[in-house]
């Protein structure tokens, strides 16, 4: 015990001395991580849906990133995959759309029976609870929040389902933690907070609007945020839908977690309906950022994954359509299971 205390004291002194000389301590690097998709459209095991969720494990600590669309999907898929989510205390919600928040109340209610702290801390960015409106003509989950209300939300009806989810979760004892800027949730693992949008990537529906004191304005999903993991190979970025733009997000990730390649992107990129020139530009930028592995799930688009694979010089093993149960690992890379082989 004495040696441990001495070592800690010497380390603290060395860090303090470095700071005093203007040398910032080196950012922490995650040595081992494993990311498992729990909700997306394709399913190798479990049930597919229009939604996204992933379990992120980093150096023995765990986070749930998004919670899928339907109430039972993530709960059932985790059970089928043999994953116990009751020990996970923290959730990151990428944005307000119901296909990323719809399963959270059920998860909290069921898992709290085993562990009262399960999914009790929910990390969000400013803007997630803003009131939304959308034309009643818009329907279907691909339209965003308009399609996530169990019907058509239009006119004066509230089109942000996460406002109601918040009330339900707070009644279940959960707390929300708002991140107006980047924050290191775990050693070497950051949430971006709202992403700085350098490029005009418009991965959102301008017909959906935010209610402001000055009137309605287009909903650019300002709260959209991602997760960034720093490793010795570079950065791993986990996105929900990438409404801020995957290029904006990856470039911002390098500002947050330090320089180096963005060698892996996991999750939804919201390019399923993108024009060919947009996909080509995105692939070029990701290639320049150092992309080696892509597990494109949810709203990325199946054809888009294939096009980025080709244009960014990736392979069938390193650019894969994500399915429920598929994973990305610090040692083994992408495990697509059987479906996307």
Helices and strands as residue ranges (DSSP letters): H 2-20, E 33-39, E 53-58, E 61-65, H 73-80, G 85-87, E 90-92, H 98-101, H 104-111, E 121-124, E 132-133, G 141-143, G 145-148, H 161-171, E 175-178, E 183-186, E 189-191, E 209-212, E 215-218, E 227-231, E 234-239, H 246-257, E 262-267, H 276-289, E 293-296, G 298-300, H 302-311, E 319-321, E 327-329, E 333-335
